[in-house]
Amino acid sequence: MSYLRRAALVACVAVAFGVVSPVGVSGASPSPAHGDWVGTWGASATGTVPNLATGYVDRTIRNVVHTSVGGAQARVELTNVLGTAPVQMNATIAVAKGPGAPDAVAGTMRPLTFGGAPSVTIPPGGEVLSDPVSLAVPEDGDLLVSVYTPQASGPVTYHQVANQTSYLSTSGDHSNEDAGAAFTEKVTFWPYVSRVDVLGRAQGTVVTLGDSITDGNNSTRDASHRWPDYLADRLIAAPGPTTLGVVNAGISSNRLLNSTWNPNALSRLDRDVLTVPGARSVIVLLGINDIGGQPQHREPSKIIAALRQVAAQVQARGLRIIGGTLTPFGGSGNYTDELEGVRAAVNQFIRTSGVFDAVVDFDAAVRDPANPLWLKAEYDSGDHLHPKDAGYQAMAQAVDLDRLLARSDGDDWISTWQTAMARPAPNTDRGLANTSIRNVVHTSVGGGTARVRLSNVYGSAPVLMSKVTVAVAAKPDAPDAVPGTMRQLTFGGAPDITIPVGAEVLSDPARLDVPADGDLLVSVFTPQPSGSVTEHPRSYQTSFLTPTGDHAADESGSAYTQQIGAWYYVTGVEVQSRKARGAVVAFGDSITDGDRSTVNANVRWPDVLADRLAARPGPARLSVVNSGISGNRILNSAAAGGIGGANVFARLSRDMVTTTGARTVIFLEGINDIGNLAHPDPVAIANAMRMIVAEAHAQGLRVIGGTITPWKGWRAYNDERESVRQAVNQFIRTSGVFDAVVDFDAALRDPADPQRIRPEYDSGDHLHPSDAGYRAMAYAIDLRVL
């Protein structure tokens, strides 16, 4: 394709994107206001609709959802997190005319847009947030969220036990219709919709994390009589304006330790709890299914350890955690005296351990004084496990409203190193039994206390880590520790931890003088067979394994005779620092990951950026952490076993927005979509970027867009694909979507042939920079925008 034809395409695409005046490298477009958006309703993904392999083809779903707080604007989060294929949809929101019908109040129907587009395609594993619309959202009222899916997609992500009637239409797009006549079929679940946010006067949101008792099993259908609904009613009835919304993150049959037909609580914590806009407090009521379900856990210590993990991760996010005691289950089908002893021990822990910021004694609120192992008869729905409406109301009355609004200060914790997990390590189907793993990781900022995040996100079974240590490395390319720096980590005071499938855990703090711009050793001993080992491949850092045995606490590295080029299990290191005030998250693909950079030299562009920040006069105020994954794409995920990991939408909550201390994101993605999709569409890529920025803005993060670097000479290059890159870069530079722009393309391109990397910046494959090229990228960033 000629230069003139490419230029014409860029111009046409710029018009399609709604391009505005350019934003320079050091300039910034105004950030949207943050802090007033709060969740008013939510439903966690539990599974996929049975017997519906191709989705609702050419049908409209009208979800009826009940608000807690009201507002003047609304936005909707739609979900495909458990889907296996992309799903295309358009959607509307309206105020429901009444609680028992699919009709909308005339004049309230609002079409939703996504990055300005009237429809959206959600990749598998992802969620998207609509643009805001003006709508007088009532408090304690019903909304209609209608979704039309025109074509076959794949399994439909849903929340199974809604206790609310929603509707399916006859064929066609009926999403914009006020009248509900086309909605002829009733369902009792919520497909595709996961949250509604409002902009109003509320100061925050309470998230209720639980199982069927929080989900409202056996409450009156269509009455909104779950205990979180009654809690919202109490907050509304309190004198003055309503200060807090309530978002229900309960899932029937949910567990702490195992996934069943729905994901375990720790594996969904980021998505369902920690990223709810305006979240201030979390009330957790979990454990009864671990006790009574299959497999039954007859030892309370594992349940207690998991509750400690929930508390630790909630508090690390700066939120208050309120522990709810487990309610009686005497007379239910799973009751035994032995299991009752487990419940009693867990409740004793909740009441007396001091782990929680407050406690709500649900057990005391609903138990029968004459027989405390049973629910009071007037509170029992009849199955001796789930309360009925009166019981749910009593549970809500037990919550001290004064304990809900305060927020933790986060205690000056900040991420100093991070990696994004991408896949199960090849040939590790049964884990690494009786093996010690010594990961070498490089810090950006230092501190006097450290804690470590470990991941089993891609595991196929729970993994026991019987010993975990952290130490200062004696050298960047060897497994030896500086004498006297070895620290054994604990988890809720225990020396070991079992990580559920799909989950991450956070260690207790350990006193350690963590150096800035230095190397740490994070060592893990896994004593028994587990499942696939979660890894970040292509670390460009040598780490180590032992053939056998527990050597996690060895200062000498002599037992670590096997080298690996990946990070196993460890996904983050955080430090407590009163000097650093935030983290910059470098989010991208192989070029952020540092592909082709010198091994063990830490010369990826995020490393060089950290060096630049550290070299400024005064204390280092920003850390830099790397969430790049080689081969990563925006619009689709890597094939099973591939290095590219989950698509951007599927990993946003884990790898970007929940990063401790995150303030700013530098986003560099898109070249793998351009190079691998059969017919890459610049409009689709740009609209996806708009939605990614919207998700980050919803969490109060600034986003700096990085232009996509030159690639002429790479195997997938051709003129048509190059035109897409040029069009997307034009969007990044000029759309105003990003808070600032860093022109990585301009920093690397060859003036004599701008589609190529300059020879001195080219690693040799014509896609990935050399060390000098990565340095040039880091120096293209105006530090003032961070």
ChimeraX attribute file (.defattr): number of C-alpha atoms within 10 A of each C-alpha:
attribute: neighborCount
match mode: 1-to-1
recipient: residues
	/A:1	11
	/A:2	10
	/A:3	10
	/A:4	9
	/A:5	12
	/A:6	18
	/A:7	14
	/A:8	14
	/A:9	16
	/A:10	22
	/A:11	15
	/A:12	12
	/A:13	22
	/A:14	21
	/A:15	13
	/A:16	11
	/A:17	22
	/A:18	12
	/A:19	18
	/A:20	14
	/A:21	10
	/A:22	17
	/A:23	20
	/A:24	15
	/A:25	19
	/A:26	17
	/A:27	15
	/A:28	19
	/A:29	16
	/A:30	11
	/A:31	15
	/A:32	12
	/A:33	10
	/A:34	15
	/A:35	15
	/A:36	16
	/A:37	26
	/A:38	32
	/A:39	32
	/A:40	35
	/A:41	25
	/A:42	27
	/A:43	26
	/A:44	27
	/A:45	27
	/A:46	23
	/A:47	20
	/A:48	25
	/A:49	17
	/A:50	8
	/A:51	9
	/A:52	13
	/A:53	15
	/A:54	14
	/A:55	22
	/A:56	23
	/A:57	16
	/A:58	17
	/A:59	21
	/A:60	27
	/A:61	29
	/A:62	31
	/A:63	26
	/A:64	26
	/A:65	27
	/A:66	24
	/A:67	25
	/A:68	28
	/A:69	32
	/A:70	25
	/A:71	21
	/A:72	14
	/A:73	16
	/A:74	27
	/A:75	23
	/A:76	27
	/A:77	17
	/A:78	24
	/A:79	26
	/A:80	30
	/A:81	24
	/A:82	22
	/A:83	24
	/A:84	17
	/A:85	20
	/A:86	20
	/A:87	24
	/A:88	17
	/A:89	21
	/A:90	22
	/A:91	28
	/A:92	23
	/A:93	26
	/A:94	28
	/A:95	25
	/A:96	24
	/A:97	20
	/A:98	13
	/A:99	18
	/A:100	14
	/A:101	18
	/A:102	27
	/A:103	20
	/A:104	22
	/A:105	15
	/A:106	13
	/A:107	10
	/A:108	18
	/A:109	20
	/A:110	18
	/A:111	17
	/A:112	26
	/A:113	20
	/A:114	23
	/A:115	23
	/A:116	15
	/A:117	16
	/A:118	14
	/A:119	18
	/A:120	24
	/A:121	21
	/A:122	24
	/A:123	26
	/A:124	26
	/A:125	22
	/A:126	24
	/A:127	25
	/A:128	25
	/A:129	23
	/A:130	25
	/A:131	18
	/A:132	16
	/A:133	19
	/A:134	14
	/A:135	21
	/A:136	17
	/A:137	25
	/A:138	17
	/A:139	18
	/A:140	17
	/A:141	18
	/A:142	23
	/A:143	27
	/A:144	27
	/A:145	28
	/A:146	30
	/A:147	28
	/A:148	26
	/A:149	23
	/A:150	19
	/A:151	15
	/A:152	16
	/A:153	22
	/A:154	21
	/A:155	24
	/A:156	26
	/A:157	27
	/A:158	25
	/A:159	26
	/A:160	22
	/A:161	19
	/A:162	23
	/A:163	22
	/A:164	21
	/A:165	21
	/A:166	26
	/A:167	23
	/A:168	23
	/A:169	22
	/A:170	15
	/A:171	15
	/A:172	14
	/A:173	20
	/A:174	25
	/A:175	29
	/A:176	19
	/A:177	17
	/A:178	20
	/A:179	16
	/A:180	18
	/A:181	13
	/A:182	18
	/A:183	22
	/A:184	11
	/A:185	12
	/A:186	16
	/A:187	17
	/A:188	18
	/A:189	20
	/A:190	28
	/A:191	27
	/A:192	28
	/A:193	28
	/A:194	25
	/A:195	23
	/A:196	27
	/A:197	29
	/A:198	31
	/A:199	25
	/A:200	19
	/A:201	17
	/A:202	22
	/A:203	18
	/A:204	28
	/A:205	27
	/A:206	29
	/A:207	29
	/A:208	25
	/A:209	25
	/A:210	25
	/A:211	24
	/A:212	21
	/A:213	27
	/A:214	25
	/A:215	28
	/A:216	28
	/A:217	24
	/A:218	21
	/A:219	22
	/A:220	14
	/A:221	15
	/A:222	17
	/A:223	14
	/A:224	23
	/A:225	23
	/A:226	30
	/A:227	27
	/A:228	28
	/A:229	25
	/A:230	21
	/A:231	25
	/A:232	24
	/A:233	21
	/A:234	17
	/A:235	20
	/A:236	19
	/A:237	11
	/A:238	11
	/A:239	8
	/A:240	8
	/A:241	13
	/A:242	22
	/A:243	16
	/A:244	27
	/A:245	30
	/A:246	28
	/A:247	31
	/A:248	27
	/A:249	28
	/A:250	30
	/A:251	28
	/A:252	21
	/A:253	22
	/A:254	28
	/A:255	25
	/A:256	26
	/A:257	27
	/A:258	23
	/A:259	18
	/A:260	14
	/A:261	12
	/A:262	21
	/A:263	25
	/A:264	22
	/A:265	29
	/A:266	24
	/A:267	23
	/A:268	19
	/A:269	21
	/A:270	22
	/A:271	21
	/A:272	24
	/A:273	23
	/A:274	27
	/A:275	19
	/A:276	25
	/A:277	23
	/A:278	25
	/A:279	27
	/A:280	26
	/A:281	29
	/A:282	26
	/A:283	26
	/A:284	26
	/A:285	23
	/A:286	28
	/A:287	29
	/A:288	30
	/A:289	21
	/A:290	22
	/A:291	25
	/A:292	21
	/A:293	15
	/A:294	11
	/A:295	11
	/A:296	13
	/A:297	19
	/A:298	17
	/A:299	16
	/A:300	20
	/A:301	15
	/A:302	17
	/A:303	24
	/A:304	19
	/A:305	20
	/A:306	25
	/A:307	26
	/A:308	22
	/A:309	24
	/A:310	24
	/A:311	23
	/A:312	22
	/A:313	22
	/A:314	22
	/A:315	22
	/A:316	23
	/A:317	22
	/A:318	22
	/A:319	25
	/A:320	26
	/A:321	28
	/A:322	23
	/A:323	27
	/A:324	26
	/A:325	26
	/A:326	22
	/A:327	29
	/A:328	28
	/A:329	26
	/A:330	20
	/A:331	15
	/A:332	15
	/A:333	11
	/A:334	16
	/A:335	17
	/A:336	13
	/A:337	10
	/A:338	11
	/A:339	20
	/A:340	20
	/A:341	15
	/A:342	21
	/A:343	26
	/A:344	18
	/A:345	17
	/A:346	23
	/A:347	23
	/A:348	12
	/A:349	20
	/A:350	24
	/A:351	18
	/A:352	10
	/A:353	10
	/A:354	11
	/A:355	19
	/A:356	23
	/A:357	18
	/A:358	19
	/A:359	22
	/A:360	24
	/A:361	19
	/A:362	24
	/A:363	22
	/A:364	18
	/A:365	23
	/A:366	26
	/A:367	22
	/A:368	18
	/A:369	12
	/A:370	8
	/A:371	11
	/A:372	16
	/A:373	19
	/A:374	21
	/A:375	29
	/A:376	20
	/A:377	15
	/A:378	14
	/A:379	22
	/A:380	23
	/A:381	19
	/A:382	15
	/A:383	15
	/A:384	20
	/A:385	24
	/A:386	24
	/A:387	30
	/A:388	26
	/A:389	24
	/A:390	18
	/A:391	26
	/A:392	28
	/A:393	23
	/A:394	20
	/A:395	27
	/A:396	23
	/A:397	17
	/A:398	18
	/A:399	21
	/A:400	11
	/A:401	14
	/A:402	7
	/A:403	16
	/A:404	22
	/A:405	17
	/A:406	13
	/A:407	18
	/A:408	16
	/A:409	13
	/A:410	16
	/A:411	12
	/A:412	17
	/A:413	24
	/A:414	29
	/A:415	30
	/A:416	33
	/A:417	24
	/A:418	26
	/A:419	21
	/A:420	27
	/A:421	29
	/A:422	26
	/A:423	23
	/A:424	28
	/A:425	22
	/A:426	12
	/A:427	10
	/A:428	16
	/A:429	16
	/A:430	16
	/A:431	23
	/A:432	23
	/A:433	19
	/A:434	16
	/A:435	22
	/A:436	27
	/A:437	29
	/A:438	33
	/A:439	24
	/A:440	28
	/A:441	28
	/A:442	24
	/A:443	25
	/A:444	28
	/A:445	32
	/A:446	25
	/A:447	21
	/A:448	15
	/A:449	17
	/A:450	27
	/A:451	22
	/A:452	25
	/A:453	17
	/A:454	23
	/A:455	26
	/A:456	29
	/A:457	23
	/A:458	21
	/A:459	27
	/A:460	19
	/A:461	21
	/A:462	19
	/A:463	27
	/A:464	19
	/A:465	18
	/A:466	18
	/A:467	22
	/A:468	26
	/A:469	22
	/A:470	28
	/A:471	27
	/A:472	26
	/A:473	24
	/A:474	20
	/A:475	15
	/A:476	21
	/A:477	16
	/A:478	20
	/A:479	27
	/A:480	21
	/A:481	22
	/A:482	15
	/A:483	13
	/A:484	10
	/A:485	18
	/A:486	20
	/A:487	18
	/A:488	16
	/A:489	25
	/A:490	21
	/A:491	21
	/A:492	21
	/A:493	11
	/A:494	14
	/A:495	15
	/A:496	19
	/A:497	23
	/A:498	18
	/A:499	25
	/A:500	27
	/A:501	24
	/A:502	22
	/A:503	22
	/A:504	23
	/A:505	25
	/A:506	23
	/A:507	25
	/A:508	18
	/A:509	18
	/A:510	18
	/A:511	15
	/A:512	20
	/A:513	15
	/A:514	25
	/A:515	16
	/A:516	18
	/A:517	18
	/A:518	18
	/A:519	21
	/A:520	27
	/A:521	28
	/A:522	31
	/A:523	29
	/A:524	28
	/A:525	27
	/A:526	24
	/A:527	20
	/A:528	16
	/A:529	18
	/A:530	19
	/A:531	21
	/A:532	25
	/A:533	26
	/A:534	27
	/A:535	27
	/A:536	26
	/A:537	24
	/A:538	20
	/A:539	23
	/A:540	22
	/A:541	22
	/A:542	22
	/A:543	27
	/A:544	25
	/A:545	24
	/A:546	21
	/A:547	15
	/A:548	15
	/A:549	14
	/A:550	20
	/A:551	24
	/A:552	28
	/A:553	22
	/A:554	18
	/A:555	20
	/A:556	15
	/A:557	19
	/A:558	12
	/A:559	19
	/A:560	23
	/A:561	11
	/A:562	12
	/A:563	16
	/A:564	18
	/A:565	17
	/A:566	19
	/A:567	28
	/A:568	27
	/A:569	26
	/A:570	28
	/A:571	24
	/A:572	23
	/A:573	26
	/A:574	27
	/A:575	28
	/A:576	23
	/A:577	18
	/A:578	14
	/A:579	15
	/A:580	22
	/A:581	16
	/A:582	22
	/A:583	25
	/A:584	27
	/A:585	29
	/A:586	26
	/A:587	25
	/A:588	26
	/A:589	26
	/A:590	21
	/A:591	26
	/A:592	24
	/A:593	27
	/A:594	28
	/A:595	25
	/A:596	20
	/A:597	24
	/A:598	14
	/A:599	17
	/A:600	19
	/A:601	14
	/A:602	21
	/A:603	22
	/A:604	28
	/A:605	26
	/A:606	30
	/A:607	26
	/A:608	21
	/A:609	25
	/A:610	23
	/A:611	20
	/A:612	15
	/A:613	20
	/A:614	19
	/A:615	11
	/A:616	11
	/A:617	7
	/A:618	8
	/A:619	13
	/A:620	21
	/A:621	16
	/A:622	25
	/A:623	31
	/A:624	28
	/A:625	30
	/A:626	26
	/A:627	28
	/A:628	30
	/A:629	30
	/A:630	23
	/A:631	25
	/A:632	27
	/A:633	25
	/A:634	24
	/A:635	24
	/A:636	24
	/A:637	22
	/A:638	16
	/A:639	10
	/A:640	11
	/A:641	12
	/A:642	18
	/A:643	22
	/A:644	25
	/A:645	28
	/A:646	29
	/A:647	22
	/A:648	27
	/A:649	26
	/A:650	25
	/A:651	20
	/A:652	21
	/A:653	22
	/A:654	20
	/A:655	22
	/A:656	24
	/A:657	26
	/A:658	18
	/A:659	22
	/A:660	22
	/A:661	25
	/A:662	24
	/A:663	21
	/A:664	25
	/A:665	25
	/A:666	25
	/A:667	26
	/A:668	22
	/A:669	27
	/A:670	27
	/A:671	27
	/A:672	20
	/A:673	22
	/A:674	25
	/A:675	20
	/A:676	14
	/A:677	13
	/A:678	9
	/A:679	12
	/A:680	18
	/A:681	17
	/A:682	25
	/A:683	18
	/A:684	16
	/A:685	21
	/A:686	23
	/A:687	19
	/A:688	23
	/A:689	26
	/A:690	21
	/A:691	22
	/A:692	22
	/A:693	23
	/A:694	23
	/A:695	22
	/A:696	19
	/A:697	20
	/A:698	22
	/A:699	23
	/A:700	19
	/A:701	22
	/A:702	24
	/A:703	27
	/A:704	26
	/A:705	27
	/A:706	25
	/A:707	26
	/A:708	22
	/A:709	29
	/A:710	30
	/A:711	26
	/A:712	19
	/A:713	15
	/A:714	15
	/A:715	11
	/A:716	14
	/A:717	18
	/A:718	14
	/A:719	14
	/A:720	15
	/A:721	23
	/A:722	21
	/A:723	22
	/A:724	25
	/A:725	28
	/A:726	23
	/A:727	27
	/A:728	27
	/A:729	25
	/A:730	20
	/A:731	31
	/A:732	27
	/A:733	25
	/A:734	19
	/A:735	21
	/A:736	22
	/A:737	27
	/A:738	27
	/A:739	23
	/A:740	27
	/A:741	29
	/A:742	29
	/A:743	21
	/A:744	25
	/A:745	22
	/A:746	17
	/A:747	23
	/A:748	26
	/A:749	21
	/A:750	18
	/A:751	11
	/A:752	8
	/A:753	11
	/A:754	16
	/A:755	21
	/A:756	22
	/A:757	30
	/A:758	19
	/A:759	15
	/A:760	14
	/A:761	23
	/A:762	24
	/A:763	19
	/A:764	15
	/A:765	15
	/A:766	20
	/A:767	24
	/A:768	24
	/A:769	31
	/A:770	25
	/A:771	24
	/A:772	18
	/A:773	26
	/A:774	30
	/A:775	20
	/A:776	18
	/A:777	26
	/A:778	24
	/A:779	17
	/A:780	19
	/A:781	22
	/A:782	14
	/A:783	13
	/A:784	7
	/A:785	17
	/A:786	19
